[in-house]
Amino acid sequence: MRYRGRSLALVIVFLPFMSDGQASACSNVEIGRAASPYGKLTAVMFKRDCGATTSFSTQISIVAGEEEASDIGNIFRADTDHGKAQAGHWGGPWAEMKWLAPDRLTIRYAKGARLFEQQKAFEDVVITFEAR
């Protein structure tokens, strides 16, 4: 009985360190930025790499002004689905973003990409998507 209690205590003590290690295993590399008209918002595209067991993903976040994107994309996340989609020079699926107005953003991405996130709105911005 005492041995089981000690084992459980070790798992509880080390679990937070293990999950922190997982989160820090991912890195983001910015690919490009597109400022909205008047510069209030910026769409930031980046490559996310979470190690050898996953493929690169293309992610896009909308941030205020010149802020950096952090963590995961808040409006778009996709990978090439094991090579089914055309990859950009960064290794994730090809994508591009363009502001049509201060409250309208269009994102074009490679046909065949496996989508994990595709938000149609962010705050007051309407987002449209087009697979090409």
Secondary structure as UniProt FT lines:
FT   HELIX           2..24
FT   STRAND          27..35
FT   HELIX           37..39
FT   STRAND          41..49
FT   TURN            52..53
FT   STRAND          57..64
FT   TURN            65..66
FT   STRAND          76..79
FT   TURN            81..84
FT   TURN            89..90
FT   STRAND          95..101
FT   TURN            102..103
FT   STRAND          104..109
FT   TURN            111..112
FT   STRAND          114..118
FT   STRAND          121..122
FT   TURN            123..124
FT   STRAND          125..131
//
